[in-house]
């Protein structure tokens, strides 16, 4: 009989599906883990991916919690799915940290935005692809592809899985390592849209016409924190000023 444990805390949810028998062993299912700061999104993804035949062995809302799980070899899934915009850090940060501890663990980025805006940074951090959360079929295909490359039937595949080059996608919902992250344009700087959840919230409120004072009150943070985060966003986007950063966020992140 399977034992299920639900552990909750501030911004943290774990779902452990280990029991006397591990489902991934019993049924030969691919074991996956999910990282997403949205609890509802976690529940929806788990349900949809469970129906697709995968076993979700744990889920976390904080990037730091996911990294901690991946440090322990016994907790590592066959494939780790990482949302690009988390609360405590970016999905790119998670990929980079997990890659240090588990260099052969396949990583798959997810986003509610345009995958191409995160692809460059995510692929450089070790992710195999960045996929739209709405495209469950593409997510399932990529999971199977990555897990297959790590199976015993593919000798030496563990070394290549971390650098997995998926077949070019026919959909704009997926950007993989075989595709350019963004259309090459010598006039465009290499921007990174891997914003943290707080940075995204700040830029979204600026895009809605809110003042710095209003944003500080709404988010419960100081103006100094806002200025610091905007400076980091400008650096990531190579924006001359805040207005240009907001314009870029509107264009690429649909704010």
Buried (B, 14 or more C-beta within 10 A) or exposed (E): EEEEEEEEEEBBBBBBBBEEEBBBEEEEBBBBBBBBBBBEBBBBBBEBBBEBEBBBBBBBBBBBBBBBBBBEEEBBBBBBBBBBBBBBBBBBBBBBBBBEBBEBBBBBBBBBBBBBBBBBBBBBBBBBBBBBBEBBEBBBBBBBBBBBBBEEEEEEBBEEBBEBEBEEBEEEBBBBBBBEBBEEEEEEEEBBBBBBBBBBBBBBBBBEEBEBEEBBEEBEBEEEBBEEBBEBBBEBBBBEEBEEBBBBBBEBBEB
